[in-house]
Amino acid sequence: MVTGQAANKDGGVACGDVLRRYAEAILGPDADVVKARSECIAALGEDSTVQAASIVASFDGINRVADATGISLDPETSAGGGEQIIRELGYEELGAARS
């Protein structure tokens, strides 16, 4: 997961650092999801933590569908470094899944 470089650790979002760690834990192969979820519940409460997990799952699902169908990046994302990120992470092969 690419999280970018924000001027502050929260990225300008209330509890953004906690939310980022939770999203990374959900999507990361080696992350401690239980710990990240507990931190998120402590900071935001159970309802907001469930909403955060739902948002992560929704975006992940949308990305998987787009990758599987071979949908290419829009010009703005591509010009902003999207193609480079795809190459660095080795994701260019995912479009081949449609063949």
N, C-alpha and C positions, 0 to 999 in steps of 0.2 A: 504494500500500500504506500502510495506516495502522499506525504502530508505537507510538503512544502516548507518554506521558511517564513515564519511570521515574526513580526517585530517583538511580540511578547508571547509568552508560553501559552496563553489562552487563545491566541489568534483573534483577539477582539470579541470573543464570545464568552459569555458568563460560563464558567466551569469548562471552558473549551479544552483545557489540558486533560481534564478527567474524561471528557467525551472522546477525545482523540485516542487516549490510551485504551479506552473501552472498545472503540471501533477497531483499533489495531489488534487487540486481544481476540476479538471475534473473528477477524479475518486472518490473523497470523497463525502459522502452523505450530509455533513453539511458545505461544503466549499463555499466561496464566489468566484464563477467562474468569475464574471464580474470584480471584483477587481484584481484577479490574471491575467486575460487576459489583462487588462489595464496596469498592471505593466510589463507584457511581451512585449506588443506593445511598451511601452516607452523605454524599454531596448534593444529590438531586431528589432523592426519594424513589420509592419503588415505581410509581406510575411513570415518571420521567425516564427512568432506566428502561422500562419496557418500551416506551416510545422510541428511545435511542436505538435499542436493539432492532426494532421494527424498521426504522429508517435505514440502518446498516444493511439489513437483510434485503430490503426493497432495492436499494441501489446496487447491491451485489448481484441480485437476480437480473436486474435490467442490463447490467454490464455483461453478464454471462450470455444472455439472449443475443445482445448485439455482437459479441465476439463469435458466437456460434453461427450466426447468419452472415458474418463477414461485413457488417456495416462498418464503413470507414469513418475516420474522425472528421468532424467539421473543420473548415479551413482555419478558424480561430484557434481551436485546440491544437491542431497540427502545427500552426505557426508559433504557438506558445510553448512548444517543446514536447507536445504529446507523442509525436513520432519517435523522438529520441528516447523518451521514457519506455515506449513499447519495445524498442530495440534493446535497450539496456536490461530490461526485465525478461527478454526472450519471448515476448507475447506475440510476435509477428506470425508465429506458426499457428496460433489459435484460429485464424481465418481459414486455414487449411482443413479444419474439421468439417466444413460444409461439403467437401468433395467426396 
